[in-house]
Amino acid sequence: MEMLLEILQILGWTGLFLLGYLLLAFLVGAIKKDNSVMDIFYGGGFILVAWSTFLLKGTFALRQIIVTIIVTIWGLRLATYVMIRNWGKGEDKRYQDMRERWGNRVLINSLLRIYLFQGLILFLVVSPVTFINLMNNPPLWWFDLIGIGVWIIGFYFESVGDFQLYKFLNNSENKGKVFDKSLWRYTQHPNYFGEVTQWWGLFLIAINVYFPYGFITVIGPIIITYMIINVSGVKLLNKQFEGDSEYAKYKRRTSQFIPLPPKKQKE
């Protein structure tokens, strides 16, 4: 009972910290009239939850240190990349469309449906890390190394995929072309595949803690996988390229998500 109360107290404080962080993001977005700022704040929200649970629990087990550090690396890379990518470009078209639809109710809808909703999603997605940081941790064993290895693979695909795409899009000679080289030759979305893979890696680490209750944290990778494929990532990008004949050819020969050798096209 004492352990449960401690966990609830830590979650309560962490939730309050996250709420304050999201309200700050909303304030910045409202002043700038640019809800794209949430895409930059998004990665930092994971870092905030990870460090809050880590420090408030205060046991500092090796597993807790590892997952808190790798989430920090992931979140900083993501926030930095999005900030560089969006610099000077104004509000993303997705958010512009929302702003037009919502009219004079844009502020309340932005708060509830962009900032607080994404805050809820990230709070659920980060559950493997939260679980690890809140529980008494046994020593590391080989299954933890598998989880760390899976995370590294995911981080490689996301970071390298983003970098390759950024270079391609910022070369004026590539305007109107479809990028199908390097990692993008094997999957249409190496960066999204990488993000999802990292959270499955963290889940593999979490199931080693307080076995078998760590399995409940599968909600994290399931949610991020569903959101990336069906809501905010793959689906939106495919819609953006509807009617593009070159992209249609690229889709036919390239795996949609999991990296696979490209299919041979008929002459």
C-alpha positions as CSV (number, residue, x, y, z in Angstrom):
1,M,0.0,0.0,0.0
2,E,2.8,2.4,0.8
3,M,4.5,1.7,-2.5
4,L,1.2,2.3,-4.4
5,L,0.8,5.7,-2.6
6,E,4.4,6.7,-3.5
7,I,3.8,5.8,-7.2
8,L,0.5,7.8,-7.3
9,Q,2.2,10.8,-5.7
10,I,5.1,10.7,-8.2
11,L,2.6,10.3,-11.1
12,G,0.6,13.2,-9.7
13,W,3.6,15.6,-9.5
14,T,4.8,14.4,-12.9
15,G,1.3,15.1,-14.4
16,L,1.3,18.6,-13.0
17,F,4.8,19.3,-14.4
18,L,3.7,18.0,-17.8
19,L,0.5,20.1,-17.6
20,G,2.5,23.3,-16.9
21,Y,4.9,22.4,-19.7
22,L,2.0,22.0,-22.2
23,L,0.4,25.3,-21.1
24,L,3.7,27.0,-21.7
25,A,3.8,25.5,-25.2
26,F,0.2,26.6,-25.8
27,L,1.0,30.2,-24.6
28,V,4.0,30.3,-27.1
29,G,1.8,28.9,-29.9
30,A,-1.0,31.4,-29.2
31,I,1.3,34.4,-29.1
32,K,3.1,33.3,-32.3
33,K,-0.2,32.2,-33.9
34,D,1.7,29.0,-34.8
35,N,0.6,25.7,-33.3
36,S,3.6,24.1,-35.0
37,V,5.6,24.9,-31.9
38,M,4.0,21.8,-30.3
39,D,6.0,19.7,-32.7
40,I,9.2,21.2,-31.1
41,F,7.9,20.9,-27.5
42,Y,6.7,17.3,-28.1
43,G,10.1,15.6,-27.6
44,G,10.8,17.7,-24.5
45,G,7.6,16.4,-22.9
46,F,9.1,12.9,-22.9
47,I,12.3,14.1,-21.4
48,L,10.3,15.9,-18.7
49,V,8.3,12.8,-17.7
50,A,11.4,10.6,-17.8
51,W,13.5,12.9,-15.5
52,S,10.6,13.7,-13.2
53,T,9.9,10.0,-12.4
54,F,13.6,9.3,-12.3
55,L,14.4,12.0,-9.8
56,L,11.3,11.8,-7.7
57,K,11.7,8.0,-7.2
58,G,15.3,8.5,-6.4
59,T,16.6,4.9,-6.5
60,F,18.9,5.6,-9.5
61,A,19.1,1.9,-10.6
62,L,21.3,1.3,-13.7
63,R,18.3,0.4,-15.8
64,Q,16.6,3.6,-14.8
65,I,19.7,5.6,-15.7
66,I,20.0,4.0,-19.1
67,V,16.3,4.5,-20.2
68,T,16.2,8.1,-18.9
69,I,19.4,8.9,-20.8
70,I,18.3,7.3,-24.1
71,V,14.9,9.0,-23.9
72,T,16.7,12.3,-23.4
73,I,18.9,11.7,-26.4
74,W,15.8,10.8,-28.5
75,G,13.8,13.8,-27.3
76,L,16.7,16.3,-27.8
77,R,17.4,15.0,-31.3
78,L,13.8,15.2,-32.3
79,A,13.2,18.7,-30.9
80,T,16.4,20.0,-32.5
81,Y,15.6,18.4,-35.9
82,V,12.0,19.8,-36.0
83,M,13.2,23.2,-35.0
84,I,15.8,23.3,-37.7
85,R,13.4,21.9,-40.3
86,N,10.6,24.4,-39.4
87,W,12.8,27.5,-38.9
88,G,11.3,30.5,-40.8
89,K,8.6,28.5,-42.5
90,G,5.6,29.6,-40.5
91,E,2.8,27.4,-39.3
92,D,2.6,23.9,-40.8
93,K,-0.2,23.4,-43.3
94,R,-1.8,20.8,-41.0
95,Y,-2.3,23.4,-38.3
96,Q,-3.3,26.1,-40.8
97,D,-6.1,23.9,-41.9
98,M,-7.2,23.3,-38.3
99,R,-7.1,27.1,-37.7
100,E,-9.3,27.8,-40.6
101,R,-11.9,25.1,-39.6
102,W,-12.0,26.2,-36.0
103,G,-12.5,29.9,-36.7
104,N,-13.2,32.0,-33.6
105,R,-12.9,28.8,-31.4
106,V,-9.3,28.2,-32.4
107,L,-7.8,28.9,-29.0
108,I,-9.9,26.4,-27.0
109,N,-9.7,23.8,-29.7
110,S,-6.0,24.2,-30.0
111,L,-5.5,23.8,-26.2
112,L,-7.7,20.7,-26.0
113,R,-7.2,19.0,-29.4
114,I,-3.5,19.8,-30.0
115,Y,-1.6,20.5,-26.8
116,L,-3.5,18.5,-24.1
117,F,-4.3,15.7,-26.5
118,Q,-0.7,15.3,-27.5
119,G,0.3,15.5,-23.9
120,L,-2.1,12.6,-23.1
121,I,-0.6,10.6,-25.9
122,L,3.0,11.1,-24.9
123,F,2.1,10.3,-21.2
124,L,0.8,6.9,-22.4
125,V,3.6,6.3,-24.9
126,V,6.3,6.9,-22.3
127,S,4.8,4.4,-20.0
128,P,7.6,1.8,-20.4
129,V,10.1,4.4,-19.1
130,T,7.7,5.6,-16.3
131,F,7.2,2.0,-15.2
132,I,10.9,1.3,-15.1
133,N,11.6,4.5,-13.1
134,L,8.8,3.9,-10.6
135,M,9.5,0.2,-9.8
136,N,12.3,-1.5,-7.8
137,N,14.7,-2.7,-10.5
138,P,16.4,-6.1,-10.5
139,P,19.9,-6.4,-12.0
140,L,20.3,-6.1,-15.8
141,W,20.2,-9.3,-17.8
142,W,20.5,-10.3,-21.4
143,F,17.0,-9.4,-22.4
144,D,17.7,-5.8,-21.5
145,L,20.5,-5.9,-24.0
146,I,18.1,-7.0,-26.7
147,G,15.8,-4.1,-25.8
148,I,18.7,-1.6,-26.0
149,G,19.8,-3.1,-29.3
150,V,16.3,-2.7,-30.8
151,W,16.3,0.9,-29.5
152,I,19.7,1.6,-31.2
153,I,18.4,0.2,-34.5
154,G,15.3,2.4,-34.3
155,F,17.4,5.5,-33.4
156,Y,19.6,4.8,-36.4
157,F,16.6,4.6,-38.8
158,E,14.9,7.7,-37.4
159,S,17.9,10.0,-37.1
160,V,19.7,8.9,-40.3
161,G,16.4,8.8,-42.3
162,D,15.5,12.4,-41.1
163,F,19.0,13.6,-42.0
164,Q,19.0,12.0,-45.5
165,L,15.5,13.5,-46.2
166,Y,16.5,16.9,-44.9
167,K,19.5,17.0,-47.2
168,F,17.5,15.9,-50.2
169,L,14.7,18.4,-49.7
170,N,17.1,21.3,-49.2
171,N,18.8,20.7,-52.5
172,S,17.0,22.8,-55.2
173,E,18.0,20.3,-57.9
174,N,15.6,17.7,-56.3
175,K,12.5,19.8,-56.5
176,G,9.6,17.7,-57.7
177,K,11.6,14.5,-57.4
178,V,10.9,11.5,-55.1
179,F,13.7,10.4,-52.7
180,D,14.3,6.7,-53.1
181,K,17.9,6.3,-52.1
182,S,19.7,5.0,-49.0
183,L,17.3,4.0,-46.2
184,W,14.4,5.4,-48.3
185,R,15.0,2.7,-50.9
186,Y,13.9,0.0,-48.4
187,T,11.0,1.6,-46.7
188,Q,8.8,4.6,-47.5
189,H,9.1,5.8,-44.0
190,P,12.4,4.9,-42.3
191,N,12.1,7.8,-39.8
192,Y,8.6,6.6,-38.7
193,F,9.7,3.0,-38.6
194,G,12.7,4.1,-36.4
195,E,10.5,6.0,-34.0
196,V,8.1,3.1,-33.5
197,T,11.0,0.6,-33.2
198,Q,12.6,2.6,-30.4
199,W,9.5,2.4,-28.2
200,W,9.2,-1.4,-28.8
201,G,12.9,-1.6,-27.6
202,L,12.0,0.3,-24.4
203,F,9.0,-2.0,-23.9
204,L,11.4,-5.0,-24.1
205,I,13.5,-3.4,-21.3
206,A,10.4,-2.7,-19.2
207,I,9.1,-6.3,-19.2
208,N,12.2,-7.3,-17.2
209,V,11.0,-5.1,-14.3
210,Y,8.5,-6.4,-11.7
211,F,7.7,-9.4,-14.0
212,P,5.1,-10.0,-15.4
213,Y,3.5,-6.6,-14.7
214,G,5.9,-4.9,-17.1
215,F,3.8,-6.3,-19.9
216,I,1.1,-3.6,-19.2
217,T,3.4,-1.0,-20.7
218,V,2.8,-2.5,-24.1
219,I,0.2,0.2,-24.4
220,G,3.0,2.7,-25.1
221,P,4.4,1.1,-28.3
222,I,0.9,0.0,-29.4
223,I,-0.3,3.6,-29.3
224,I,2.7,5.2,-31.0
225,T,2.5,2.5,-33.7
226,Y,-1.2,3.1,-34.3
227,M,-0.7,6.9,-34.3
228,I,2.2,6.9,-36.7
229,I,0.7,4.5,-39.2
230,N,-3.0,5.5,-39.1
231,V,-3.2,9.1,-37.8
232,S,-0.3,11.5,-37.8
233,G,2.4,10.0,-40.0
234,V,2.1,7.5,-42.8
235,K,-1.6,8.2,-43.6
236,L,-1.1,12.0,-43.7
237,L,2.0,11.8,-45.9
238,N,0.3,9.4,-48.4
239,K,-2.6,11.8,-48.6
240,Q,-0.2,14.6,-49.4
241,F,1.2,12.8,-52.4
242,E,-2.1,11.6,-53.8
243,G,-2.1,12.0,-57.6
244,D,1.7,12.1,-57.9
245,S,2.6,9.4,-60.5
246,E,6.2,9.2,-59.5
247,Y,5.4,8.7,-55.9
248,A,2.8,6.1,-56.9
249,K,5.6,4.2,-58.7
250,Y,7.8,4.6,-55.6
251,K,5.0,3.1,-53.4
252,R,4.6,0.1,-55.6
253,R,8.2,-0.9,-55.4
254,T,9.0,0.1,-51.8
255,S,7.8,-1.4,-48.6
256,Q,5.4,0.9,-46.8
257,F,6.8,0.5,-43.3
258,I,9.1,-2.4,-42.4
259,P,12.4,-2.2,-44.4
260,L,12.5,-4.8,-47.1
261,P,14.4,-5.1,-50.5
262,P,12.6,-3.1,-53.2
263,K,10.3,-5.0,-55.5
264,K,11.4,-5.5,-59.2
265,Q,9.2,-3.5,-61.5
266,K,7.8,-5.0,-64.7
267,E,9.2,-3.6,-67.9
